[in-house]
Amino acid sequence: MIRPLDGITVISLEHAIAAPFCTRQLADLGARVIKVERPGAGDFARAYDTRVKGQASHFVWTNRSKESLTLDLKQPAALAVLRELIGKADVLVQNMAPGAAARMGLGFEALSLQHPRLIVCDISGYGEDGPYRDKKAYDLLIQSEAGFLSVTGTADSPSKAGNSMADIAAAMYAYSSILSALLLRGRTGTGSHIDVSMLESLGEWMGYPLYYAFDGAAPPPRCGASHASIYPYGPFQAGDGGTVMLGLQNEREWKQFCERALQNAALANDPRFDSNARRNEHREALKAIILDAFAKLSTEQVLARLDQAQIANARMNDMAGVWAHPQLQARERWQIVGSPAGEIPALLPPGRNSAFDYRMDPVPAVGQHTEAILRELGRDEAAIANLRVTGAI
Protein backbone atom coordinates (compact mmCIF):
# COMPACT_ATOMS: atom_id res chain seq x y z
CA MET A 1 0.00 0.00 0.00
CA ILE A 2 1.52 3.32 -1.08
CA ARG A 3 1.47 6.19 1.41
CA PRO A 4 1.52 9.84 0.30
CA LEU A 5 5.05 10.55 1.56
CA ASP A 6 6.72 7.22 0.84
CA GLY A 7 10.21 7.97 -0.46
CA ILE A 8 10.43 11.38 1.21
CA THR A 9 13.30 11.81 3.70
CA VAL A 10 13.08 14.37 6.49
CA ILE A 11 16.01 15.37 8.70
CA SER A 12 14.92 17.07 11.91
CA LEU A 13 17.01 19.01 14.42
CA GLU A 14 14.20 18.99 16.92
CA HIS A 15 13.31 19.12 20.57
CA ALA A 16 10.26 19.73 22.79
CA ILE A 17 6.91 19.68 20.92
CA ALA A 18 6.50 21.97 17.89
CA ALA A 19 9.00 20.38 15.48
CA PRO A 20 8.56 16.80 16.77
CA PHE A 21 4.77 16.94 16.38
CA CYS A 22 5.18 18.34 12.87
CA THR A 23 7.61 15.61 11.79
CA ARG A 24 5.63 12.81 13.45
CA GLN A 25 2.72 13.70 11.20
CA LEU A 26 5.03 13.55 8.18
CA ALA A 27 6.08 10.10 9.38
CA ASP A 28 2.40 9.12 9.75
CA LEU A 29 2.10 9.71 5.99
CA GLY A 30 5.10 7.51 5.22
CA ALA A 31 8.06 9.89 5.31
CA ARG A 32 11.35 8.64 6.66
CA VAL A 33 12.09 10.96 9.58
CA ILE A 34 15.62 10.98 11.00
CA LYS A 35 15.55 12.70 14.39
CA VAL A 36 18.92 14.18 15.36
CA GLU A 37 19.46 14.08 19.14
CA ARG A 38 22.25 14.93 21.53
CA PRO A 39 24.42 11.93 22.52
CA GLY A 40 23.43 10.56 25.90
CA ALA A 41 20.26 12.31 27.04
CA GLY A 42 18.79 13.02 23.62
CA ASP A 43 15.80 15.34 23.18
CA PHE A 44 15.23 16.98 26.58
CA ALA A 45 11.50 16.20 26.23
CA ARG A 46 12.43 12.58 26.99
CA ALA A 47 12.86 13.67 30.62
CA TYR A 48 9.67 15.74 31.07
CA ASP A 49 8.03 12.97 33.11
CA THR A 50 7.93 9.17 33.46
CA ARG A 51 4.20 8.53 33.06
CA VAL A 52 4.28 6.00 30.19
CA LYS A 53 6.13 2.93 31.45
CA GLY A 54 8.94 5.21 32.59
CA GLN A 55 8.87 7.32 29.43
CA ALA A 56 7.73 10.93 28.99
CA SER A 57 4.12 11.49 27.92
CA HIS A 58 5.00 14.33 25.54
CA PHE A 59 7.77 12.30 23.93
CA VAL A 60 5.86 9.10 23.18
CA TRP A 61 3.05 11.20 21.69
CA THR A 62 5.22 13.14 19.24
CA ASN A 63 8.01 10.74 18.24
CA ARG A 64 6.71 7.43 16.98
CA SER A 65 7.77 6.13 13.55
CA LYS A 66 11.11 7.98 13.62
CA GLU A 67 14.76 6.96 13.51
CA SER A 68 16.99 8.40 16.26
CA LEU A 69 20.51 9.49 15.30
CA THR A 70 22.79 10.96 17.97
CA LEU A 71 25.25 13.66 16.87
CA ASP A 72 27.25 16.22 18.82
CA LEU A 73 27.00 19.01 16.27
CA LYS A 74 29.80 20.96 17.95
CA GLN A 75 32.21 18.38 16.53
CA PRO A 76 33.22 18.69 12.85
CA ALA A 77 32.94 14.94 12.25
CA ALA A 78 29.34 14.90 13.47
CA LEU A 79 28.48 18.00 11.44
CA ALA A 80 29.95 16.29 8.38
CA VAL A 81 27.59 13.35 8.91
CA LEU A 82 24.64 15.72 9.16
CA ARG A 83 25.63 17.56 5.99
CA GLU A 84 25.89 14.29 4.12
CA LEU A 85 22.41 13.30 5.28
CA ILE A 86 20.95 16.67 4.30
CA GLY A 87 22.41 16.20 0.83
CA LYS A 88 20.24 13.11 0.43
CA ALA A 89 17.13 14.56 2.09
CA ASP A 90 14.00 16.29 0.84
CA VAL A 91 13.18 18.31 3.95
CA LEU A 92 15.12 19.82 6.85
CA VAL A 93 13.11 20.84 9.92
CA GLN A 94 14.63 22.62 12.90
CA ASN A 95 13.47 24.40 16.04
CA MET A 96 16.82 25.12 17.64
CA ALA A 97 17.59 28.49 19.24
CA PRO A 98 17.17 31.45 16.85
CA GLY A 99 20.16 31.71 14.52
CA ALA A 100 21.79 28.46 15.70
CA ALA A 101 21.25 26.59 12.42
CA ALA A 102 22.55 29.50 10.33
CA ARG A 103 25.69 29.74 12.49
CA MET A 104 26.44 26.11 11.63
CA GLY A 105 26.00 26.83 7.93
CA LEU A 106 22.59 25.12 7.91
CA GLY A 107 20.45 28.11 6.98
CA PHE A 108 18.33 27.99 3.86
CA GLU A 109 20.45 30.44 1.86
CA ALA A 110 23.62 28.39 2.31
CA LEU A 111 21.99 25.00 1.85
CA SER A 112 19.90 25.92 -1.19
CA LEU A 113 23.03 26.78 -3.15
CA GLN A 114 24.18 23.17 -2.83
CA HIS A 115 20.76 21.53 -2.68
CA PRO A 116 18.24 23.54 -4.72
CA ARG A 117 15.46 20.96 -4.23
CA LEU A 118 15.75 21.04 -0.44
CA ILE A 119 12.83 22.35 1.63
CA VAL A 120 13.91 24.00 4.88
CA CYS A 121 11.36 24.63 7.63
CA ASP A 122 12.45 26.78 10.57
CA ILE A 123 10.12 26.83 13.59
CA SER A 124 10.65 29.49 16.25
CA GLY A 125 8.77 31.52 18.81
CA TYR A 126 8.64 34.83 16.95
CA GLY A 127 10.07 34.30 13.46
CA GLU A 128 13.46 34.92 11.89
CA ASP A 129 13.35 38.73 12.10
CA GLY A 130 11.70 41.54 14.04
CA PRO A 131 12.44 42.89 17.54
CA TYR A 132 11.32 39.68 19.30
CA ARG A 133 13.44 37.35 17.15
CA ASP A 134 15.90 36.39 19.91
CA LYS A 135 13.45 36.13 22.82
CA LYS A 136 13.05 32.73 24.43
CA ALA A 137 9.63 31.32 23.60
CA TYR A 138 7.96 28.59 25.61
CA ASP A 139 4.39 27.52 25.04
CA LEU A 140 2.94 29.35 28.05
CA LEU A 141 4.78 32.55 27.11
CA ILE A 142 3.36 32.49 23.58
CA GLN A 143 -0.14 31.77 24.93
CA SER A 144 0.32 34.97 26.90
CA GLU A 145 1.79 37.07 24.07
CA ALA A 146 -0.91 35.94 21.61
CA GLY A 147 -3.70 37.04 23.96
CA PHE A 148 -4.93 33.51 24.59
CA LEU A 149 -4.69 33.89 28.38
CA SER A 150 -6.70 37.10 28.26
CA VAL A 151 -9.81 35.27 27.02
CA THR A 152 -9.35 31.92 28.78
CA GLY A 153 -10.24 31.16 32.40
CA THR A 154 -12.58 33.01 34.73
CA ALA A 155 -13.10 36.68 35.46
CA ASP A 156 -10.80 36.36 38.45
CA SER A 157 -8.17 34.02 37.04
CA PRO A 158 -6.67 33.79 33.53
CA SER A 159 -5.85 30.18 32.64
CA LYS A 160 -3.48 28.52 30.20
CA ALA A 161 -4.71 25.71 27.99
CA GLY A 162 -4.25 22.26 29.48
CA ASN A 163 -2.12 21.20 26.51
CA SER A 164 0.59 22.91 24.45
CA MET A 165 -1.62 25.10 22.27
CA ALA A 166 1.11 27.34 20.82
CA ASP A 167 3.41 24.42 20.06
CA ILE A 168 0.58 22.46 18.45
CA ALA A 169 -0.50 25.45 16.35
CA ALA A 170 3.05 25.95 15.07
CA ALA A 171 3.42 22.24 14.38
CA MET A 172 0.22 22.15 12.33
CA TYR A 173 1.24 25.14 10.18
CA ALA A 174 4.74 23.71 9.71
CA TYR A 175 3.23 20.38 8.67
CA SER A 176 0.78 21.87 6.18
CA SER A 177 3.43 24.28 4.86
CA ILE A 178 5.83 21.40 4.19
CA LEU A 179 3.12 19.48 2.35
CA SER A 180 2.45 22.60 0.27
CA ALA A 181 6.17 23.02 -0.44
CA LEU A 182 6.43 19.42 -1.61
CA LEU A 183 3.50 19.96 -3.98
CA LEU A 184 5.10 23.16 -5.27
CA ARG A 185 8.46 21.46 -5.77
CA GLY A 186 6.69 18.84 -7.84
CA ARG A 187 5.66 21.64 -10.23
CA THR A 188 8.74 23.87 -10.13
CA GLY A 189 11.56 21.46 -9.32
CA THR A 190 12.93 23.71 -6.58
CA GLY A 191 12.68 23.74 -2.82
CA SER A 192 11.66 26.61 -0.57
CA HIS A 193 12.15 28.17 2.84
CA ILE A 194 9.37 28.05 5.44
CA ASP A 195 9.55 30.37 8.46
CA VAL A 196 6.92 29.34 11.04
CA SER A 197 6.34 31.45 14.14
CA MET A 198 4.52 30.17 17.23
CA LEU A 199 3.16 33.68 17.84
CA GLU A 200 1.75 33.98 14.32
CA SER A 201 0.34 30.44 14.43
CA LEU A 202 -1.56 30.94 17.66
CA GLY A 203 -2.40 34.49 16.58
CA GLU A 204 -4.28 33.04 13.61
CA TRP A 205 -6.27 30.84 15.96
CA MET A 206 -7.20 33.97 17.94
CA GLY A 207 -9.12 35.39 14.98
CA TYR A 208 -12.56 35.36 16.62
CA PRO A 209 -11.60 37.25 19.82
CA LEU A 210 -9.45 39.63 17.78
CA TYR A 211 -12.34 40.61 15.52
CA TYR A 212 -14.77 40.63 18.45
CA ALA A 213 -12.55 43.35 19.93
CA PHE A 214 -12.16 45.15 16.59
CA ASP A 215 -11.49 48.88 16.54
CA GLY A 216 -11.13 49.21 20.30
CA ALA A 217 -14.28 47.28 21.25
CA ALA A 218 -14.37 45.33 24.53
CA PRO A 219 -12.82 41.84 24.23
CA PRO A 220 -14.75 38.66 25.05
CA PRO A 221 -14.99 38.21 28.84
CA ARG A 222 -13.38 35.19 30.49
CA CYS A 223 -16.27 32.83 31.23
CA GLY A 224 -14.60 29.60 32.30
CA ALA A 225 -16.02 26.71 30.29
CA SER A 226 -19.04 28.75 29.17
CA HIS A 227 -19.26 30.60 25.88
CA ALA A 228 -18.51 34.30 26.15
CA SER A 229 -21.39 35.48 23.97
CA ILE A 230 -23.88 32.59 23.54
CA TYR A 231 -26.07 31.31 26.39
CA PRO A 232 -26.81 28.68 27.53
CA TYR A 233 -23.59 27.21 26.17
CA GLY A 234 -21.33 25.51 28.67
CA PRO A 235 -21.25 23.24 31.75
CA PHE A 236 -24.23 22.47 33.98
CA GLN A 237 -24.31 20.13 36.95
CA ALA A 238 -26.80 17.28 37.26
CA GLY A 239 -28.30 16.04 40.49
CA ASP A 240 -25.79 13.19 40.88
CA GLY A 241 -22.82 15.55 40.69
CA GLY A 242 -21.96 14.85 37.05
CA THR A 243 -21.35 17.70 34.62
CA VAL A 244 -23.04 18.02 31.25
CA MET A 245 -21.95 20.41 28.50
CA LEU A 246 -24.69 21.76 26.28
CA GLY A 247 -24.97 24.40 23.61
CA LEU A 248 -27.82 26.27 21.92
CA GLN A 249 -27.34 28.03 18.59
CA ASN A 250 -30.73 29.50 17.65
CA GLU A 251 -34.27 30.30 18.80
CA ARG A 252 -35.73 27.04 17.51
CA GLU A 253 -33.33 25.13 19.77
CA TRP A 254 -34.18 27.46 22.69
CA LYS A 255 -37.84 26.53 22.43
CA GLN A 256 -37.03 22.83 22.18
CA PHE A 257 -34.75 23.13 25.18
CA CYS A 258 -37.47 24.74 27.29
CA GLU A 259 -40.22 22.34 26.22
CA ARG A 260 -38.37 19.02 26.32
CA ALA A 261 -35.22 19.39 28.40
CA LEU A 262 -36.53 21.74 31.10
CA GLN A 263 -40.19 20.73 30.61
CA ASN A 264 -41.13 24.39 31.03
CA ALA A 265 -42.53 25.59 27.68
CA ALA A 266 -43.59 28.98 29.09
CA LEU A 267 -39.99 29.88 29.81
CA ALA A 268 -39.32 30.21 26.07
CA ASN A 269 -41.40 33.40 25.97
CA ASP A 270 -40.03 34.97 29.14
CA PRO A 271 -38.93 38.47 28.03
CA ARG A 272 -35.65 38.05 29.92
CA PHE A 273 -34.71 35.11 27.74
CA ASP A 274 -36.47 35.52 24.36
CA SER A 275 -33.27 36.23 22.39
CA ASN A 276 -29.67 35.19 22.76
CA ALA A 277 -28.65 38.76 23.64
CA ARG A 278 -31.17 38.83 26.51
CA ARG A 279 -30.28 35.33 27.68
CA ASN A 280 -26.65 36.41 27.74
CA GLU A 281 -27.58 39.56 29.68
CA HIS A 282 -29.55 37.56 32.27
CA ARG A 283 -27.37 34.47 32.29
CA GLU A 284 -27.19 34.17 36.10
CA ALA A 285 -30.98 34.06 36.43
CA LEU A 286 -31.26 31.52 33.62
CA LYS A 287 -28.44 29.44 35.05
CA ALA A 288 -30.32 29.14 38.35
CA ILE A 289 -33.45 27.92 36.55
CA ILE A 290 -31.50 25.32 34.54
CA LEU A 291 -29.60 24.04 37.58
CA ASP A 292 -32.83 23.74 39.55
CA ALA A 293 -34.37 21.61 36.79
CA PHE A 294 -31.26 19.45 36.39
CA ALA A 295 -30.87 18.95 40.16
CA LYS A 296 -33.80 16.52 40.07
CA LEU A 297 -32.11 14.39 37.38
CA SER A 298 -29.08 12.14 37.03
CA THR A 299 -26.43 12.86 34.43
CA GLU A 300 -27.83 10.11 32.19
CA GLN A 301 -31.34 11.53 32.48
CA VAL A 302 -30.14 15.05 31.57
CA LEU A 303 -28.29 13.68 28.54
CA ALA A 304 -31.36 11.70 27.49
CA ARG A 305 -33.61 14.77 27.67
CA LEU A 306 -31.11 16.84 25.69
CA ASP A 307 -30.85 14.15 23.02
CA GLN A 308 -34.64 13.97 22.82
CA ALA A 309 -34.79 17.74 22.36
CA GLN A 310 -31.99 17.51 19.75
CA ILE A 311 -29.79 19.85 21.78
CA ALA A 312 -26.04 19.46 21.28
CA ASN A 313 -24.48 17.99 24.41
CA ALA A 314 -21.46 16.16 25.75
CA ARG A 315 -20.09 14.67 28.92
CA MET A 316 -17.24 16.45 30.64
CA ASN A 317 -14.86 13.50 30.33
CA ASP A 318 -11.65 13.11 32.26
CA MET A 319 -8.66 11.33 30.72
CA ALA A 320 -9.93 7.92 31.88
CA GLY A 321 -13.18 8.67 30.07
CA VAL A 322 -11.32 9.43 26.83
CA TRP A 323 -9.19 6.28 27.08
CA ALA A 324 -12.43 4.29 27.35
CA HIS A 325 -14.53 6.41 24.98
CA PRO A 326 -17.05 4.14 23.23
CA GLN A 327 -16.92 6.11 19.97
CA LEU A 328 -13.14 5.78 19.68
CA GLN A 329 -13.43 2.08 20.44
CA ALA A 330 -16.27 1.53 17.98
CA ARG A 331 -14.25 3.19 15.21
CA GLU A 332 -11.13 1.21 16.19
CA ARG A 333 -9.06 4.36 16.61
CA TRP A 334 -6.57 2.84 19.06
CA GLN A 335 -3.57 0.92 17.77
CA ILE A 336 -0.60 -0.62 19.57
CA VAL A 337 2.87 0.75 18.85
CA GLY A 338 6.25 -0.27 20.17
CA SER A 339 8.54 1.74 22.43
CA PRO A 340 11.79 1.19 24.33
CA ALA A 341 9.67 0.23 27.37
CA GLY A 342 7.29 -2.09 25.52
CA GLU A 343 4.02 -1.78 23.66
CA ILE A 344 1.76 1.22 24.28
CA PRO A 345 -1.60 2.30 22.79
CA ALA A 346 -1.69 5.23 20.36
CA LEU A 347 -4.50 7.04 18.60
CA LEU A 348 -4.53 6.75 14.84
CA PRO A 349 -4.15 10.15 13.15
CA PRO A 350 -7.44 11.95 12.40
CA GLY A 351 -8.77 11.54 8.89
CA ARG A 352 -9.43 7.92 8.00
CA ASN A 353 -8.31 7.46 4.41
CA SER A 354 -9.58 4.72 2.12
CA ALA A 355 -6.40 4.72 0.00
CA PHE A 356 -3.75 3.97 2.63
CA ASP A 357 -3.06 3.09 6.25
CA TYR A 358 -1.10 5.46 8.46
CA ARG A 359 2.37 4.45 9.53
CA MET A 360 2.37 3.50 13.21
CA ASP A 361 5.92 2.37 14.00
CA PRO A 362 7.73 2.34 17.36
CA VAL A 363 8.99 5.27 19.43
CA PRO A 364 12.81 5.12 19.16
CA ALA A 365 15.35 4.86 21.95
CA VAL A 366 18.07 7.53 22.04
CA GLY A 367 20.48 6.82 19.19
CA GLN A 368 18.79 3.54 18.31
CA HIS A 369 19.45 3.96 14.59
CA THR A 370 22.82 5.75 14.71
CA GLU A 371 25.00 2.87 13.58
CA ALA A 372 22.60 1.72 10.86
CA ILE A 373 22.42 5.25 9.40
CA LEU A 374 26.20 5.63 9.51
CA ARG A 375 26.66 2.32 7.69
CA GLU A 376 24.15 3.50 5.12
CA LEU A 377 26.43 6.50 4.56
CA GLY A 378 29.39 4.21 4.00
CA ARG A 379 31.09 4.42 7.41
CA ASP A 380 32.85 1.19 8.40
CA GLU A 381 33.13 -0.27 11.88
CA ALA A 382 36.42 1.51 12.59
CA ALA A 383 35.02 4.90 11.57
CA ILE A 384 31.92 4.37 13.69
CA ALA A 385 34.02 3.29 16.67
CA ASN A 386 36.15 6.40 16.32
CA LEU A 387 33.06 8.65 16.24
CA ARG A 388 31.82 6.97 19.40
CA VAL A 389 35.16 7.24 21.22
CA THR A 390 35.37 10.97 20.48
CA GLY A 391 31.78 11.54 21.60
CA ALA A 392 30.65 12.72 18.16
CA ILE A 393 27.77 10.23 18.27
Secondary structure, 3 states (H helix, E strand, C coil): CCCCCCCCEEEEECCCCHHHHHHHHHHHCCCEEEEEECCCCCCHHHHCCCCECCECHHHHHHCCCEEEEECCCCCHHHHHHHHHHHHCCCEEEECCCCCHHHHCCCCHHHHHHHCCCCEEEEEECCCCCCCCCCCCCCHHHHHHHCCCHHHCECCCCECCCCCCHHHHHHHHHHHHHHHHHHHHHHHHCCCCEEEEEHHHHHHHHCHHHHHHCHHHCCCCCCCCCCCCCCCCEEEEECCCCCEEEEECCCHHHHHHHHHHHCCCHHHHHCCCCCCHHHHHHCHHHHHHHHHHHHCCCCHHHHHHHHHHCCCEEEECCCHHHHHCCHHHHHCCCEEEECCCCCCEEEECCCCCCCCCCCCCCCCCCCCCCHHHHHHHCCCCHHHHHHHHHCCCC
